[in-house]
Amino acid sequence: MKTRDKLAIELRKIAEHSASPENAAKYEAFAKRALTGEFDDYASTYTCPITQLHNELMKAGFTKFAARVADGEFDATKEESDEWARSPDGQATAAMLPREMRKLFGFD
């Protein structure tokens, strides 16, 4: 399961079982955005997508869920990291690194 799916599931659990109707709609909106990959660690949507999510959750007053994000519960998996490394964005990033760094990170 991709991290974005796990994140959306957990946001929807709160929306369905714990949140007030007003907050449930906000959690659902976060879940829909999560499913697009907007908050994926390797997305090019923000400088640091997971930090963006944390900040938005804090602004919404969802501090408990924000703490889960800060604790790394929704960080990308090794598989997602490897997928990004093979992607055009990953390859472009790797091309900017010195050869020694590319070897260190397994790009060469």
N, C-alpha and C positions, 0 to 999 in steps of 0.2 A: 504494500500500500504506500502510495506517495505521501510525503509529509503534508502536502496541501489537503489531501483527503482526510488525513487524521485530524488536522487542524479544524477543518470544516465540521467534521463529526462532533468534535469536542465543543465547538462553539454552539452547534445546534442542540447538543444535550443540555447546555445551560439554558438556551432559549426555551426549550420544551419543558424542562423540569424545575427550573429554579428562578427564572427571571419574571419580573412583572411584565405585563403586556407591552408596555412602552420599551422596556429594556430587551424583551424578547425580539422585538423588531430590529433593534440595533445589533443584537448578537447575530440574527439571521442575515443582516446586511454584511456584517464582517465575514460570515460563512460563505456567502455568495462571492465576495471578493477573494477570499482565500482559494476557492475552487478555480479561479482564473489563473492562479499562480502569482498573483500580485505580491504576496508576502514571502515567496520562496527565497531562501538564502541566496540563490544564484540568479534570481531574476534581475533584469536591468531596469526595473521600475523605479527604484530609489537607490541612493548610495548604499544604504543598508536596509533592505526590506523588512527584516525581522525586527529591527530597531524601530522602524516606522510603525509597524503593528503595535509594538509595546507602547510607544508614545501615544498612539491613537486610543488604545485601550485605557491607558491612564487618564487621558483627557475625558473619556466617556465615563470615568469612575469605576471601571471594571478592574480594580486593583488585584483581586485574587487571580483572575485569568492572566493579567499582565505579569504577575509573579511567575506563573507557569511558563510563560514565554521567556522571561529573563532567566529562568532556571535551565533553559535549553531543551525543554520537552518537545519543541517543534522545530529544532534545528534540522538541517538537511542530513540525510543519511549518506553513508559512504557511496552507495550506489548512485545517489543523486549528484554527489560531487564528481564521480567518475563520468557520469552522463554529461555534466556541464563541461568537464575538461575536454571531452571529445567534440563539443559543440563549436560552431563558428566563434561565439563569444569567448569560450575557453581557449580556443586555439589562438585567437587574436591577442588575448591577455598573455598567453605563454610566449608569443613571439616578441613581446616587449621585455621579457626577462632576460638577464644574462644567461649564457649557456650553462653555467654552474648551477644557477637557480632552477633552470628547466630540468636539469638532471635530478636535483634534489627533490623536486615535486613530481618526478616521473613523467615529464613531458617529452623527454628525449629517450 
